[in-house]
Amino acid sequence: QVLSLVIPSQLQRVTHQALHRLFHTRSCLFVVLHVALQAAVFGEYTWEVFVYCWELQFHLLLLLLPYLLLAGNLGCFLLCSRANPGKVTPVLFENRKKCCKSHFLVLFLVSLAGTVTKSNAASLVKVYAYDGVLFQRGLVCPTCTVEKPARSKHCSVCRTCVHRFDHHCVWVNNCIGASNAGVFLLYLLSLTATAGAVAAVTAAFLIQVLLLSNIMHGTYLDAQGQEHPVEIPFLVQHLFLTFPRIVFMLGFVILLTLILGGYCSFSLYLALTNQTTNEWCKSRRFGGSPQLPSQPHHRPLIYKNIYSKGIWRNLKEIFNPPTVSERKKK
């Protein structure tokens, strides 16, 4: 409210429209930025780091490791970004085991986000039980006009209900749902490993340069002419002046590795406990939510994750989501 008094209304409107366009509509902007950042990092790695390391006789497999991880990451990225959240029919779910004989069809099925439509809503309702707290039986999505299965949510960006909705990822320009959550987890792990490998090779190169120059055992004169032993700030400054692009890239990749590592740890925690990001956020806000009709007003609501089946089975479910027939067997 304070800023609204200072910022012109026209600028506020333009900013609001730009933010809405970026984060609330499907756009390829972040996908392009994603590819551009990877191209910039690997361009610098190939142009300078790889050449210098090859001259210093680094092992070839070590130098090729980032490229191998990049290839795997791009494969997962394409599966996530090009996944069609469009129709997943009951027939598709029932015949999934038969299609597993074809590896290509397995990858294709895994890449589908699991959209809830009028044709498959009745069968998807039977896949997961309603916990009576986060998910209530009988609720209808006002936009899609279909009964909402447990663990599903309407995505305002994709404008459709997604089965076992986790979140909408702007970097892959798609929803993460029941059938592509496993690919997304592999995408995060491979992206973190790729950034870590580039950082490790680059850091090893810079350390090797310092060792060969023997500068760490030297001294330098300050502005007053006093002699001081070489310390870490001086070494960083020396490397930045000698290899500015490499040092800048290393700083960026290290920061990226730390951020991605934290997010990967969180995603692994969700996978091992059979939770989605949507469910985790809802459960954290649950203490301040109003009483639901099915709960007594004198008793506080207590959330319990009823979908966790143990670490191994939870992890297996990420890559092999349950079907109606599998639940009936249980």
CORWOGI-V960508 format. One record per helix or strand of 2 or more residues. SS is the DSSP state (h for helix, s for strand). FROM is the first residue (numbers start at 1). TO is the last residue. If there is no record, write none. Layout:
BEGIN
SS	FROM	TO
SS	FROM	TO
END
This chain:
BEGIN
h	2	6
h	9	23
h	29	55
h	60	81
h	90	94
h	96	99
h	103	110
s	115	116
h	121	124
s	153	155
s	160	162
s	167	169
s	174	176
h	181	213
h	215	217
s	219	221
s	227	229
h	232	242
h	244	272
h	277	284
h	286	288
h	311	319
h	324	329
END
